[in-house]
């Protein structure tokens, strides 16, 4: 029962966001891209079959690779920054201990 209500709400959100996206195409002042992104996300939550199809497309995999690479680079940079701060703090401690 609860699962069917969730699915209905995801479908309703998909329909509303699609309609707003189309209105955004017709009215230049209103953005359409966020609504179409919301449409794809909500439709993916509504339909597992659509989600499987979407995640197996070449375009999705291409952007997923790029995103994974950027996340890995950001994590490496974050680790380097942490290590640098640990070294700075350790050096400060050593210098204060000598005084």
Biopython code that builds the backbone (N, CA, C, O; Angstrom):
import numpy as np
from Bio.PDB.StructureBuilder import StructureBuilder

atoms = [
    (1, "UNK", "N", (0.826, -1.194, 0.000)),
    (1, "UNK", "CA", (0.000, 0.000, 0.000)),
    (1, "UNK", "C", (0.873, 1.262, 0.000)),
    (1, "UNK", "O", (0.689, 2.157, -0.825)),
    (2, "UNK", "N", (1.833, 1.318, 0.947)),
    (2, "UNK", "CA", (2.717, 2.484, 1.025)),
    (2, "UNK", "C", (3.596, 2.588, -0.216)),
    (2, "UNK", "O", (3.869, 3.684, -0.705)),
    (3, "UNK", "N", (4.037, 1.435, -0.720)),
    (3, "UNK", "CA", (4.880, 1.427, -1.918)),
    (3, "UNK", "C", (4.114, 1.962, -3.128)),
    (3, "UNK", "O", (4.676, 2.698, -3.939)),
    (4, "UNK", "N", (2.855, 1.603, -3.253)),
    (4, "UNK", "CA", (2.072, 2.088, -4.398)),
    (4, "UNK", "C", (1.819, 3.594, -4.290)),
    (4, "UNK", "O", (1.756, 4.283, -5.308)),
    (5, "UNK", "N", (1.672, 4.107, -3.065)),
    (5, "UNK", "CA", (1.499, 5.553, -2.890)),
    (5, "UNK", "C", (2.780, 6.281, -3.272)),
    (5, "UNK", "O", (2.734, 7.322, -3.927)),
    (6, "UNK", "N", (3.942, 5.726, -2.857)),
    (6, "UNK", "CA", (5.229, 6.332, -3.230)),
    (6, "UNK", "C", (5.395, 6.357, -4.745)),
    (6, "UNK", "O", (5.804, 7.366, -5.319)),
    (7, "UNK", "N", (5.075, 5.241, -5.381)),
    (7, "UNK", "CA", (5.215, 5.173, -6.842)),
    (7, "UNK", "C", (4.301, 6.181, -7.520)),
    (7, "UNK", "O", (4.693, 6.828, -8.491)),
    (8, "UNK", "N", (3.071, 6.314, -7.003)),
    (8, "UNK", "CA", (2.137, 7.282, -7.571)),
    (8, "UNK", "C", (2.676, 8.703, -7.423)),
    (8, "UNK", "O", (2.576, 9.506, -8.351)),
    (9, "UNK", "N", (3.247, 9.015, -6.258)),
    (9, "UNK", "CA", (3.799, 10.354, -6.041)),
    (9, "UNK", "C", (4.994, 10.621, -6.959)),
    (9, "UNK", "O", (5.147, 11.733, -7.464)),
    (10, "UNK", "N", (5.849, 9.606, -7.182)),
    (10, "UNK", "CA", (6.970, 9.771, -8.113)),
    (10, "UNK", "C", (6.460, 10.017, -9.532)),
    (10, "UNK", "O", (7.002, 10.844, -10.264)),
    (11, "UNK", "N", (5.391, 9.274, -9.913)),
    (11, "UNK", "CA", (4.821, 9.468, -11.245)),
    (11, "UNK", "C", (4.211, 10.857, -11.363)),
    (11, "UNK", "O", (4.376, 11.523, -12.385)),
    (12, "UNK", "N", (3.517, 11.293, -10.338)),
    (12, "UNK", "CA", (2.913, 12.630, -10.344)),
    (12, "UNK", "C", (3.994, 13.708, -10.458)),
    (12, "UNK", "O", (3.844, 14.665, -11.217)),
    (13, "UNK", "N", (5.072, 13.549, -9.708)),
    (13, "UNK", "CA", (6.186, 14.506, -9.791)),
    (13, "UNK", "C", (6.808, 14.494, -11.187)),
    (13, "UNK", "O", (7.189, 15.543, -11.706)),
    (14, "UNK", "N", (6.911, 13.314, -11.795)),
    (14, "UNK", "CA", (7.467, 13.217, -13.150)),
    (14, "UNK", "C", (6.588, 13.956, -14.149)),
    (14, "UNK", "O", (7.089, 14.682, -15.007)),
    (15, "UNK", "N", (5.293, 13.772, -14.037)),
    (15, "UNK", "CA", (4.373, 14.431, -14.969)),
    (15, "UNK", "C", (4.421, 15.946, -14.797)),
    (15, "UNK", "O", (4.493, 16.690, -15.774)),
    (16, "UNK", "N", (4.380, 16.390, -13.544)),
    (16, "UNK", "CA", (4.406, 17.837, -13.281)),
    (16, "UNK", "C", (5.709, 18.458, -13.770)),
    (16, "UNK", "O", (5.692, 19.519, -14.395)),
    (17, "UNK", "N", (6.838, 17.808, -13.492)),
    (17, "UNK", "CA", (8.122, 18.373, -13.917)),
    (17, "UNK", "C", (8.263, 18.359, -15.440)),
    (17, "UNK", "O", (8.874, 19.261, -16.013)),
    (18, "UNK", "N", (7.704, 17.346, -16.096)),
    (18, "UNK", "CA", (7.743, 17.318, -17.557)),
    (18, "UNK", "C", (6.928, 18.465, -18.139)),
    (18, "UNK", "O", (7.374, 19.149, -19.061)),
    (19, "UNK", "N", (5.731, 18.671, -17.594)),
    (19, "UNK", "CA", (4.884, 19.764, -18.074)),
    (19, "UNK", "C", (5.572, 21.111, -17.848)),
    (19, "UNK", "O", (5.553, 21.972, -18.727)),
    (20, "UNK", "N", (6.176, 21.294, -16.676)),
    (20, "UNK", "CA", (6.887, 22.551, -16.413)),
    (20, "UNK", "C", (8.092, 22.711, -17.330)),
    (20, "UNK", "O", (8.421, 23.831, -17.724)),
    (21, "UNK", "N", (8.750, 21.621, -17.674)),
    (21, "UNK", "CA", (9.863, 21.687, -18.615)),
    (21, "UNK", "C", (9.419, 22.107, -19.998)),
    (21, "UNK", "O", (10.085, 22.902, -20.661)),
    (22, "UNK", "N", (8.287, 21.569, -20.433)),
    (22, "UNK", "CA", (7.750, 21.956, -21.744)),
    (22, "UNK", "C", (7.328, 23.424, -21.722)),
    (22, "UNK", "O", (7.568, 24.154, -22.684)),
    (23, "UNK", "N", (6.703, 23.855, -20.635)),
    (23, "UNK", "CA", (6.342, 25.271, -20.509)),
    (23, "UNK", "C", (7.607, 26.132, -20.531)),
    (23, "UNK", "O", (7.610, 27.226, -21.096)),
    (24, "UNK", "N", (8.677, 25.632, -19.913)),
    (24, "UNK", "CA", (9.946, 26.363, -19.927)),
    (24, "UNK", "C", (10.520, 26.505, -21.323)),
    (24, "UNK", "O", (11.196, 27.490, -21.620)),
    (25, "UNK", "N", (10.257, 25.533, -22.183)),
    (25, "UNK", "CA", (10.713, 25.652, -23.581)),
    (25, "UNK", "C", (9.915, 26.736, -24.296)),
    (25, "UNK", "O", (10.466, 27.506, -25.082)),
    (26, "UNK", "N", (8.615, 26.790, -24.019)),
    (26, "UNK", "CA", (7.749, 27.763, -24.699)),
    (26, "UNK", "C", (7.937, 29.182, -24.169)),
    (26, "UNK", "O", (7.820, 30.148, -24.923)),
    (27, "UNK", "N", (8.230, 29.311, -22.870)),
    (27, "UNK", "CA", (8.432, 30.624, -22.264)),
    (27, "UNK", "C", (9.928, 30.765, -21.967)),
    (27, "UNK", "O", (10.451, 30.072, -21.094)),
    (28, "UNK", "N", (10.613, 31.649, -22.678)),
    (28, "UNK", "CA", (12.072, 31.737, -22.541)),
    (28, "UNK", "C", (12.565, 32.170, -21.158)),
    (28, "UNK", "O", (13.711, 31.892, -20.804)),
    (29, "UNK", "N", (11.727, 32.839, -20.374)),
    (29, "UNK", "CA", (12.163, 33.335, -19.077)),
    (29, "UNK", "C", (12.286, 32.191, -18.067)),
    (29, "UNK", "O", (13.116, 32.250, -17.160)),
    (30, "UNK", "N", (11.473, 31.168, -18.222)),
    (30, "UNK", "CA", (11.425, 30.054, -17.269)),
    (30, "UNK", "C", (12.450, 28.980, -17.659)),
    (30, "UNK", "O", (12.505, 28.576, -18.820)),
    (31, "UNK", "N", (13.258, 28.517, -16.700)),
    (31, "UNK", "CA", (14.262, 27.499, -17.046)),
    (31, "UNK", "C", (13.598, 26.139, -17.297)),
    (31, "UNK", "O", (12.601, 25.800, -16.661)),
    (32, "UNK", "N", (14.158, 25.376, -18.222)),
    (32, "UNK", "CA", (13.581, 24.065, -18.510)),
    (32, "UNK", "C", (14.490, 22.916, -18.082)),
    (32, "UNK", "O", (13.997, 21.833, -17.766)),
    (33, "UNK", "N", (15.784, 23.122, -18.066)),
    (33, "UNK", "CA", (16.719, 22.040, -17.773)),
    (33, "UNK", "C", (16.511, 21.443, -16.380)),
    (33, "UNK", "O", (16.483, 20.218, -16.263)),
    (34, "UNK", "N", (16.363, 22.248, -15.308)),
    (34, "UNK", "CA", (16.148, 21.633, -13.989)),
    (34, "UNK", "C", (14.883, 20.774, -13.935)),
    (34, "UNK", "O", (14.845, 19.747, -13.257)),
    (35, "UNK", "N", (13.851, 21.211, -14.660)),
    (35, "UNK", "CA", (12.612, 20.434, -14.660)),
    (35, "UNK", "C", (12.780, 19.111, -15.404)),
    (35, "UNK", "O", (12.228, 18.092, -14.988)),
    (36, "UNK", "N", (13.534, 19.117, -16.495)),
    (36, "UNK", "CA", (13.766, 17.867, -17.209)),
    (36, "UNK", "C", (14.677, 16.924, -16.412)),
    (36, "UNK", "O", (14.510, 15.706, -16.466)),
    (37, "UNK", "N", (15.629, 17.483, -15.683)),
    (37, "UNK", "CA", (16.464, 16.642, -14.819)),
    (37, "UNK", "C", (15.606, 16.018, -13.720)),
    (37, "UNK", "O", (15.737, 14.831, -13.419)),
    (38, "UNK", "N", (14.724, 16.828, -13.121)),
    (38, "UNK", "CA", (13.799, 16.303, -12.108)),
    (38, "UNK", "C", (12.868, 15.257, -12.709)),
    (38, "UNK", "O", (12.534, 14.270, -12.053)),
    (39, "UNK", "N", (12.451, 15.470, -13.948)),
    (39, "UNK", "CA", (11.607, 14.493, -14.644)),
    (39, "UNK", "C", (12.330, 13.151, -14.781)),
    (39, "UNK", "O", (11.750, 12.102, -14.498)),
    (40, "UNK", "N", (13.581, 13.181, -15.210)),
    (40, "UNK", "CA", (14.334, 11.935, -15.395)),
    (40, "UNK", "C", (14.557, 11.239, -14.057)),
    (40, "UNK", "O", (14.432, 10.017, -13.969)),
    (41, "UNK", "N", (14.884, 11.998, -13.015)),
    (41, "UNK", "CA", (15.110, 11.394, -11.700)),
    (41, "UNK", "C", (13.831, 10.781, -11.156)),
    (41, "UNK", "O", (13.845, 9.654, -10.662)),
    (42, "UNK", "N", (12.725, 11.513, -11.242)),
    (42, "UNK", "CA", (11.478, 10.984, -10.690)),
    (42, "UNK", "C", (10.951, 9.813, -11.519)),
    (42, "UNK", "O", (10.388, 8.872, -10.960)),
    (43, "UNK", "N", (11.123, 9.855, -12.822)),
    (43, "UNK", "CA", (10.706, 8.714, -13.645)),
    (43, "UNK", "C", (11.578, 7.503, -13.360)),
    (43, "UNK", "O", (11.101, 6.368, -13.386)),
    (44, "UNK", "N", (12.844, 7.741, -13.091)),
    (44, "UNK", "CA", (13.746, 6.651, -12.736)),
    (44, "UNK", "C", (13.342, 6.018, -11.403)),
    (44, "UNK", "O", (13.437, 4.802, -11.238)),
    (45, "UNK", "N", (12.893, 6.839, -10.457)),
    (45, "UNK", "CA", (12.411, 6.311, -9.176)),
    (45, "UNK", "C", (11.089, 5.576, -9.344)),
    (45, "UNK", "O", (10.820, 4.608, -8.632)),
    (46, "UNK", "N", (10.262, 6.031, -10.283)),
    (46, "UNK", "CA", (8.967, 5.405, -10.513)),
    (46, "UNK", "C", (9.116, 4.042, -11.182)),
    (46, "UNK", "O", (8.448, 3.079, -10.805)),
    (47, "UNK", "N", (9.997, 3.970, -12.177)),
    (47, "UNK", "CA", (10.102, 2.762, -12.991)),
    (47, "UNK", "C", (11.506, 2.159, -12.924)),
    (47, "UNK", "O", (12.450, 2.747, -13.453)),
    (48, "UNK", "N", (11.659, 0.996, -12.283)),
    (48, "UNK", "CA", (12.976, 0.343, -12.254)),
    (48, "UNK", "C", (13.462, -0.037, -13.659)),
    (48, "UNK", "O", (14.667, -0.056, -13.913)),
    (49, "UNK", "N", (12.552, -0.330, -14.546)),
    (49, "UNK", "CA", (12.923, -0.684, -15.918)),
    (49, "UNK", "C", (13.554, 0.517, -16.631)),
    (49, "UNK", "O", (14.558, 0.371, -17.328)),
    (50, "UNK", "N", (12.964, 1.700, -16.453)),
    (50, "UNK", "CA", (13.530, 2.913, -17.033)),
    (50, "UNK", "C", (14.898, 3.205, -16.421)),
    (50, "UNK", "O", (15.826, 3.597, -17.129)),
    (51, "UNK", "N", (15.023, 3.016, -15.109)),
    (51, "UNK", "CA", (16.298, 3.235, -14.421)),
    (51, "UNK", "C", (17.389, 2.318, -14.982)),
    (51, "UNK", "O", (18.510, 2.763, -15.228)),
    (52, "UNK", "N", (17.061, 1.047, -15.182)),
    (52, "UNK", "CA", (18.034, 0.104, -15.755)),
    (52, "UNK", "C", (18.435, 0.518, -17.160)),
    (52, "UNK", "O", (19.612, 0.461, -17.514)),
    (53, "UNK", "N", (17.460, 0.936, -17.964)),
    (53, "UNK", "CA", (17.766, 1.362, -19.328)),
    (53, "UNK", "C", (18.666, 2.602, -19.295)),
    (53, "UNK", "O", (19.647, 2.689, -20.033)),
    (54, "UNK", "N", (18.319, 3.550, -18.435)),
    (54, "UNK", "CA", (19.071, 4.803, -18.364)),
    (54, "UNK", "C", (20.516, 4.565, -17.936)),
    (54, "UNK", "O", (21.430, 5.148, -18.520)),
    (55, "UNK", "N", (20.737, 3.734, -16.943)),
    (55, "UNK", "CA", (22.093, 3.511, -16.445)),
    (55, "UNK", "C", (22.938, 2.658, -17.386)),
    (55, "UNK", "O", (24.154, 2.573, -17.215)),
    (56, "UNK", "N", (22.320, 2.034, -18.362)),
    (56, "UNK", "CA", (23.079, 1.228, -19.319)),
    (56, "UNK", "C", (23.320, 1.928, -20.645)),
    (56, "UNK", "O", (23.845, 1.312, -21.572)),
    (57, "UNK", "N", (22.954, 3.195, -20.761)),
    (57, "UNK", "CA", (23.225, 3.918, -22.002)),
    (57, "UNK", "C", (24.687, 4.358, -22.053)),
    (57, "UNK", "O", (25.325, 4.543, -21.017)),
    (58, "UNK", "N", (25.202, 4.521, -23.253)),
    (58, "UNK", "CA", (26.599, 4.933, -23.432)),
    (58, "UNK", "C", (26.856, 6.316, -22.841)),
    (58, "UNK", "O", (27.884, 6.545, -22.205)),
    (59, "UNK", "N", (25.923, 7.227, -23.054)),
    (59, "UNK", "CA", (26.091, 8.593, -22.564)),
    (59, "UNK", "C", (26.174, 8.623, -21.045)),
    (59, "UNK", "O", (27.016, 9.323, -20.483)),
    (60, "UNK", "N", (25.311, 7.874, -20.380)),
    (60, "UNK", "CA", (25.322, 7.818, -18.913)),
    (60, "UNK", "C", (26.645, 7.257, -18.415)),
    (60, "UNK", "O", (27.251, 7.810, -17.497)),
    (61, "UNK", "N", (27.095, 6.161, -19.016)),
    (61, "UNK", "CA", (28.366, 5.556, -18.590)),
    (61, "UNK", "C", (29.542, 6.490, -18.831)),
    (61, "UNK", "O", (30.477, 6.536, -18.032)),
    (62, "UNK", "N", (29.496, 7.239, -19.939)),
    (62, "UNK", "CA", (30.575, 8.187, -20.238)),
    (62, "UNK", "C", (30.665, 9.248, -19.145)),
    (62, "UNK", "O", (31.749, 9.517, -18.627)),
    (63, "UNK", "N", (29.534, 9.847, -18.795)),
    (63, "UNK", "CA", (29.536, 10.883, -17.772)),
    (63, "UNK", "C", (29.796, 10.303, -16.387)),
    (63, "UNK", "O", (30.358, 10.985, -15.529)),
    (64, "UNK", "N", (29.399, 9.066, -16.158)),
    (64, "UNK", "CA", (29.666, 8.420, -14.864)),
    (64, "UNK", "C", (31.165, 8.218, -14.677)),
    (64, "UNK", "O", (31.684, 8.405, -13.576)),
    (65, "UNK", "N", (31.871, 7.834, -15.758)),
    (65, "UNK", "CA", (33.331, 7.684, -15.691)),
    (65, "UNK", "C", (34.000, 9.006, -15.344)),
    (65, "UNK", "O", (34.887, 9.062, -14.493)),
    (66, "UNK", "N", (33.561, 10.075, -16.017)),
    (66, "UNK", "CA", (34.137, 11.396, -15.764)),
    (66, "UNK", "C", (33.873, 11.815, -14.318)),
    (66, "UNK", "O", (34.762, 12.337, -13.646)),
    (67, "UNK", "N", (32.660, 11.586, -13.849)),
    (67, "UNK", "CA", (32.307, 11.953, -12.478)),
    (67, "UNK", "C", (33.104, 11.140, -11.464)),
    (67, "UNK", "O", (33.576, 11.686, -10.467)),
    (68, "UNK", "N", (33.257, 9.841, -11.709)),
    (68, "UNK", "CA", (34.051, 9.002, -10.801)),
    (68, "UNK", "C", (35.498, 9.482, -10.741)),
    (68, "UNK", "O", (36.105, 9.504, -9.670)),
    (69, "UNK", "N", (36.055, 9.868, -11.902)),
    (69, "UNK", "CA", (37.430, 10.356, -11.953)),
    (69, "UNK", "C", (37.574, 11.655, -11.164)),
    (69, "UNK", "O", (38.535, 11.823, -10.414)),
    (70, "UNK", "N", (36.617, 12.577, -11.331)),
    (70, "UNK", "CA", (36.685, 13.845, -10.610)),
    (70, "UNK", "C", (36.519, 13.646, -9.110)),
    (70, "UNK", "O", (37.169, 14.328, -8.318)),
    (71, "UNK", "N", (35.657, 12.719, -8.718)),
    (71, "UNK", "CA", (35.473, 12.431, -7.292)),
    (71, "UNK", "C", (36.757, 11.856, -6.706)),
    (71, "UNK", "O", (37.160, 12.232, -5.605)),
    (72, "UNK", "N", (37.401, 10.947, -7.436)),
    (72, "UNK", "CA", (38.649, 10.355, -6.958)),
    (72, "UNK", "C", (39.743, 11.422, -6.827)),
    (72, "UNK", "O", (40.511, 11.415, -5.864)),
    (73, "UNK", "N", (39.808, 12.333, -7.796)),
    (73, "UNK", "CA", (40.796, 13.415, -7.728)),
    (73, "UNK", "C", (40.519, 14.334, -6.539)),
    (73, "UNK", "O", (41.448, 14.754, -5.848)),
    (74, "UNK", "N", (39.260, 14.642, -6.302)),
    (74, "UNK", "CA", (38.901, 15.510, -5.176)),
    (74, "UNK", "C", (39.236, 14.835, -3.850)),
    (74, "UNK", "O", (39.709, 15.488, -2.920)),
    (75, "UNK", "N", (38.993, 13.535, -3.763)),
    (75, "UNK", "CA", (39.338, 12.809, -2.533)),
    (75, "UNK", "C", (40.845, 12.797, -2.309)),
    (75, "UNK", "O", (41.307, 12.934, -1.176)),
    (76, "UNK", "N", (41.613, 12.633, -3.386)),
    (76, "UNK", "CA", (43.075, 12.640, -3.265)),
    (76, "UNK", "C", (43.559, 14.021, -2.814)),
    (76, "UNK", "O", (44.433, 14.120, -1.953)),
    (77, "UNK", "N", (42.996, 15.080, -3.391)),
    (77, "UNK", "CA", (43.365, 16.436, -2.985)),
    (77, "UNK", "C", (42.994, 16.681, -1.535)),
    (77, "UNK", "O", (43.752, 17.295, -0.783)),
    (78, "UNK", "N", (41.835, 16.204, -1.152)),
    (78, "UNK", "CA", (41.396, 16.371, 0.230)),
    (78, "UNK", "C", (42.355, 15.673, 1.187)),
    (78, "UNK", "O", (42.679, 16.202, 2.251)),
    (79, "UNK", "N", (42.801, 14.491, 0.804)),
    (79, "UNK", "CA", (43.745, 13.751, 1.645)),
    (79, "UNK", "C", (45.077, 14.486, 1.726)),
    (79, "UNK", "O", (45.693, 14.533, 2.791)),
    (80, "UNK", "N", (45.530, 15.061, 0.611)),
    (80, "UNK", "CA", (46.774, 15.832, 0.626)),
    (80, "UNK", "C", (46.651, 17.064, 1.514)),
    (80, "UNK", "O", (47.581, 17.403, 2.245)),
    (81, "UNK", "N", (45.506, 17.732, 1.450)),
    (81, "UNK", "CA", (45.291, 18.912, 2.292)),
    (81, "UNK", "C", (45.294, 18.525, 3.764)),
    (81, "UNK", "O", (45.882, 19.227, 4.587)),
    (82, "UNK", "N", (44.646, 17.422, 4.102)),
    (82, "UNK", "CA", (44.637, 16.949, 5.493)),
    (82, "UNK", "C", (46.059, 16.660, 5.974)),
    (82, "UNK", "O", (46.453, 17.062, 7.069)),
    (83, "UNK", "N", (46.812, 15.964, 5.143)),
    (83, "UNK", "CA", (48.177, 15.624, 5.532)),
    (83, "UNK", "C", (49.020, 16.877, 5.714)),
    (83, "UNK", "O", (49.825, 16.952, 6.642)),
    (84, "UNK", "N", (48.845, 17.854, 4.843)),
    (84, "UNK", "CA", (49.587, 19.105, 4.973)),
    (84, "UNK", "C", (49.242, 19.792, 6.291)),
    (84, "UNK", "O", (50.135, 20.264, 6.994)),
    (85, "UNK", "N", (47.961, 19.853, 6.630)),
    (85, "UNK", "CA", (47.556, 20.475, 7.889)),
    (85, "UNK", "C", (48.096, 19.722, 9.093)),
    (85, "UNK", "O", (48.492, 20.341, 10.081)),
    (86, "UNK", "N", (48.117, 18.392, 9.028)),
    (86, "UNK", "CA", (48.695, 17.612, 10.128)),
    (86, "UNK", "C", (50.174, 17.959, 10.320)),
    (86, "UNK", "O", (50.653, 18.104, 11.445)),
    (87, "UNK", "N", (50.879, 18.087, 9.201)),
    (87, "UNK", "CA", (52.302, 18.440, 9.284)),
    (87, "UNK", "C", (52.487, 19.838, 9.854)),
    (87, "UNK", "O", (53.368, 20.054, 10.686)),
    (88, "UNK", "N", (51.668, 20.790, 9.418)),
    (88, "UNK", "CA", (51.766, 22.158, 9.928)),
    (88, "UNK", "C", (51.479, 22.179, 11.427)),
    (88, "UNK", "O", (52.206, 22.812, 12.193)),
    (89, "UNK", "N", (50.428, 21.491, 11.841)),
    (89, "UNK", "CA", (50.100, 21.452, 13.265)),
    (89, "UNK", "C", (51.207, 20.779, 14.081)),
    (89, "UNK", "O", (51.528, 21.221, 15.184)),
    (90, "UNK", "N", (51.780, 19.725, 13.543)),
    (90, "UNK", "CA", (52.857, 19.026, 14.241)),
    (90, "UNK", "C", (54.078, 19.940, 14.381)),
    (90, "UNK", "O", (54.713, 19.985, 15.435)),
    (91, "UNK", "N", (54.398, 20.666, 13.304)),
    (91, "UNK", "CA", (55.524, 21.597, 13.366)),
    (91, "UNK", "C", (55.258, 22.722, 14.364)),
    (91, "UNK", "O", (56.160, 23.129, 15.096)),
    (92, "UNK", "N", (54.033, 23.222, 14.398)),
    (92, "UNK", "CA", (53.699, 24.254, 15.394)),
    (92, "UNK", "C", (53.873, 23.712, 16.808)),
    (92, "UNK", "O", (54.410, 24.392, 17.682)),
    (93, "UNK", "N", (53.420, 22.504, 17.018)),
    (93, "UNK", "CA", (53.563, 21.889, 18.342)),
    (93, "UNK", "C", (55.030, 21.764, 18.718)),
    (93, "UNK", "O", (55.415, 22.075, 19.845)),
    (94, "UNK", "N", (55.850, 21.308, 17.774)),
    (94, "UNK", "CA", (57.282, 21.160, 18.052)),
    (94, "UNK", "C", (57.935, 22.507, 18.350)),
    (94, "UNK", "O", (58.757, 22.615, 19.261)),
    (95, "UNK", "N", (57.569, 23.530, 17.582)),
    (95, "UNK", "CA", (58.140, 24.849, 17.811)),
    (95, "UNK", "C", (57.698, 25.436, 19.148)),
    (95, "UNK", "O", (58.501, 26.062, 19.840)),
    (96, "UNK", "N", (56.447, 25.246, 19.515)),
    (96, "UNK", "CA", (55.973, 25.736, 20.805)),
    (96, "UNK", "C", (56.573, 24.961, 21.969)),
    (96, "UNK", "O", (56.782, 25.513, 23.049)),
    (97, "UNK", "N", (56.847, 23.696, 21.749)),
    (97, "UNK", "CA", (57.421, 22.872, 22.806)),
    (97, "UNK", "C", (58.867, 23.299, 23.094)),
    (97, "UNK", "O", (59.347, 23.122, 24.214)),
    (98, "UNK", "N", (59.556, 23.851, 22.111)),
    (98, "UNK", "CA", (60.950, 24.259, 22.306)),
    (98, "UNK", "C", (61.067, 25.557, 23.081)),
    (98, "UNK", "O", (62.097, 25.830, 23.698)),
    (99, "UNK", "N", (59.994, 26.370, 23.048)),
    (99, "UNK", "CA", (60.079, 27.688, 23.702)),
    (99, "UNK", "C", (60.045, 27.576, 25.172)),
    (99, "UNK", "O", (60.107, 28.588, 25.870)),
]
sb = StructureBuilder()
sb.init_structure("model")
sb.init_model(0)
sb.init_chain("A")
sb.init_seg("    ")
for serial, (resi, resn, name, xyz) in enumerate(atoms, 1):
    if name == "N":
        sb.init_residue(resn, " ", resi, " ")
    sb.init_atom(name, np.array(xyz, "f"), 0.0, 1.0, " ", f" {name:<3s}", serial, name[0])
structure = sb.get_structure()
